[in-house]
Amino acid sequence: MKLNSARLAWHDCYYSPGDSVAAFAIERAKLGGAVQLSEFDGRTTRAVHQAIAGRIQQAINTLPPYVRAFGHWMYNPLAEVDEQEYAEAAVFVRAYNKSPRMTKRKMDRARYVAMGVLYRYRRMHQGGQSASLDPLQKPEAFRDWLDGEYGIRLASEAWARDWGGWVGLCFDACDDLDREALAPVSSVIRVMNWHDVDTETGGTGKGCTFLI
């Protein structure tokens, strides 16, 4: 488990890699049964992973429920629909609180736009990699996606005036929630890196460069 990214740490702390029994048996057959391969076997590696994962999960559990749900939907490989719906609501509320007043009809549509923005944001940071491009950056592609996914048709005329500001507020909300979610995870990583924790063996080793 590598502690060089809070996003990856969130993902990895809910993912438990299995030991390859077949690979271990083949290696033993090649070297001979009496050869000691390593001081640390698969069980030790797993135990270290679980210990580090436990500390990160404890940090995640200190978050408010809606921020925690946002983080889970973004990075937890075991996230479910409940986290998705909670995260979508959090993005909408955060953006709505900073937006000008809107009619009920526009607000109803704005909810789906917020859901679409979260979809885009999640795709850009999927699994903690944060290396993907915005899949719906062009307004026409985003409008087509909203229509296909939710049956919401938004006019192309005056798109920037009618929806550009709202889309920007939703992305800002995602950024804010993301920073809040990752903050305690980042703190745990800083502490571990300060002590040069070797995440493979549990001993001391070379520290990691911290990145959000």
N, C-alpha and C positions, 0 to 999 in steps of 0.2 A: 504494500500500500504506500503510494507516494504522497508526501505532504507538500507538494509544490504548488497547489491550487486549492482554494477553498471550495470551488465548484466541484472539482474532481474528488476532493475528500468527502463531500456530501454524498456524491454518487457511490463512491467505493465503500463507505462505511455501512451501506445497506446491501452490499454485494459481497458474498463470501465465496472466494474461489475454492474449488475442490481440488483435492490431491489427485494426481494421475497415478493410480495404482499400477496400471499396465506399464507406464513409462518407468516407474521405479523398479518393477520386476525385471524389465529388459536390461536396465542399467546394472542391476545386481548380477544378472547372468553374465554380462560382458566382463565385469570386474572380478567376479568370484564372490561367493557368499561370505567369506571371512573378511572382506575388505570393508573398513569403516568409511562410508562415503562422506559423511559430514557430521559435525557436532550437532547440527540442527536438522531434524527431519521435518516432514510435512506437518506433523502435529504441532511442533514448536512454531513454525511459521504461521499456522492458522491461529494458534493461541495469541501470538503477538498481534496479528491482524484484528482479532476480536477485542483485545484490550484497547488498542488505539481507536477502533471503531466505536467502542463503548464511550470513550471520552468525547468523541465528536458528537455522538448521538445525545449525550447528556447536554452538551452545549446547545444543540438544536432544540431540545425540549424546553429550554428556558425562553424560547420565543413566544410571542403572542400567537394564538391559534391561527389567525388569518395569515400572518407572516410565515409561520411554519408550513401551512398548507401551500403557500406560494412556492416556498423552497422545495417542498416535496414534489410538487408537480413539475418543477423545473428540472430537478436533479435526481430524485429518488427513483431507481429502476423499478421499485415495487409500488409506485404511486397508483392510486385508483381514481375512479370518477369523482368521489367525494372531494378529494384534494383539487381536482380540476375545477369543479364548480365553485369551491371556496376561493380558489385563486382568481377565477374570472370575476367573481363578485368583488374581491378586494381591489382588483385593477379598476373596475368600473367606479366604485365608491371613491377611491383615491383621486381619480381623474375628475369625477363629477364635482367633488368638493372644491376643485380649482377652476372649474369652467363657468362661463357665463350662464345665466338662466336659459333653459331650453324648453320648448313645448313638450307635452306628453308624447306626441307622435315621434318627435325627434329623439326623445329620451329612450323610447322603446327600441328604436333603431340603433341608438348609440350603444346600447348594451351589447348588441351583436358585433358592432365595430370593435368594442373593447375586447370581446372574446377573440376576434380575429387578430388584433394586435398582440394579444398574449400568445396565440398560436405562432405568429411570426417571431416573436421574441424567444419563445422556447425552441423553435427550430434553429435559431441563430446560436443558441447556447446548449444545444442538446447534449445530455450526458456529461456536461461540464467541459466540453472541448472548446466552446466559444470561438469556433473557427469557420462557421458557416455563414454564407451570405443571406441576406433577407430574401426569402423565397417569393415574397409578394410585394416587392418594393415599388413596382409600377402601379399607379392607381387603377388602371384597367384590369390588371391581373388580380388585384385585391378585390375589386368590385365583382369580378367573375367568380372568385372563390366564395365570397359572401353569398352570392346568389346560388351557387351550386351546393354549398354546405348548409345554409339556413333558409334559402328562399327569400333573401332580403335583396331587393334591387334598389340600388342607389344611383341617382342620375349622375351622368358624367359632367353635365354643365355645372360650372361654378363649383367644381369639386374642392378646390383649394379653399374657397370661401366657406363652404358649408361643412366640410369635414376635415380639412387639413389641420386646423387647430386642435380639433378633438383627437385625431390620430396622434398628434404630437404630445398631447396631455397624457394619452394612454401609454405611450412609450416612456414618458417621464415617470409615470406611476410604476411601470415595470422596473425601471432603473432604481427608483427609490426602494421599492419592496425587495428587490434583489440585494441591494446594499444592506438593508436591515436584516435580511435573512442570513447573509454570509458573515455578518460582523462577528457573532460569537464563535463561528467556526474558524475565522481568521485569527481570533485571539488564542484559541487552543493551538493552532498551528504555530503561531509565534512562540508560545511557551515551549512546545516540543522542539522546535528548531533551535531555540536558545540553549536547550540542554543537549542538542545534537543527538536526538533519539534516532537510532537506526531502525527503520520501520520494517526491515526484513528479519532482524535477529532479536530486537528488543534491547540491544546494548547501545553503546555510544558509537557514533560514526560521523561521517561528514554531514553537515547541516544542509538543508534545502533552501533554495531561494523562494521567498514567499511571493505568490501572485494571487490576485483576486480572480 
